[in-house]
Amino acid sequence: MNVCGSILPLEDELTDSQVHRFGKAQILIAEDDPTMAQDLKCKIENLGYEVAGITHSGEEAVVLAERLRPDLV
């Protein structure tokens, strides 16, 4: 079971080596409230999905989605 204690790096801290092409479905979280974003991350991971990244603005989500190519934003 996931304890959700880890903090995921924000979009400017992600590298291409952190991008996985196969395996769990990847989800990019776009949420301006940091507490809500971490709660969503925990819930998504507990459902068996991988969080590709977290961003706090819609514009950054578009850029990050183009770079990381998640399954869902």
N, C-alpha and C positions, 0 to 999 in steps of 0.2 A: 504494500500500500504506500502511496506517495504522501510524504509529510509536508510537501510544499514549502520547505524551508529555504530553498535556493532562490536567489534573485536572478532573473534573466537579464542579460545585457540589453541596453537600449539600442536603437537602430544604428547609431554611430559607432557602437562597440562591436558589432557583429562582423565576422569575417566569412569569406566564401567557404572556408574549411568547416564552418559550423552548419553548412547547408547539406542536408541529406536528401538524396533523390529517391531512395526506396525505403520501404518500411512503413512506419506509422504515418497516418495522414498528418500533414503539417498545417497549423492554423496561425495566422498572424492576428494579433490583438491590436485594435486601434481604439484606445480608451483614454480620455483626458484625465480621469481620476486615478491616481496611482494605486490607491487602496482597492478600487474596483478592478483594475487591471490585474493585480496580483491575485485577487479572489477568482477572477475568470481563469487565470493561468492554472491555479490549483484545481479548479473544477474540471477544466479541459484535460489536464494530465491524468486526473483520477478516472476519467472516462476512457483512457487509453490512447489519447491523441498526443501529438507533440506540438509544443508552442514554438513556432519558428522565430518569433520576435514580438516585442511590444513597442508600440509607438503612441505618442500622445497627441498627434494631429492627423487630420485627414490627408493633408498634402504629403506629409512624411510617409503615411501608409501607402499611398500610390507609388512613391519612389521605392520604398522598401519591398512592396509586392512585386514590382518589376524586377528587382534584383534577386530576391529570394525565391520567387515563384511558388508561394505556398498553395495548398489545396483550397484554402478558404481564408477570407479576410473578415 
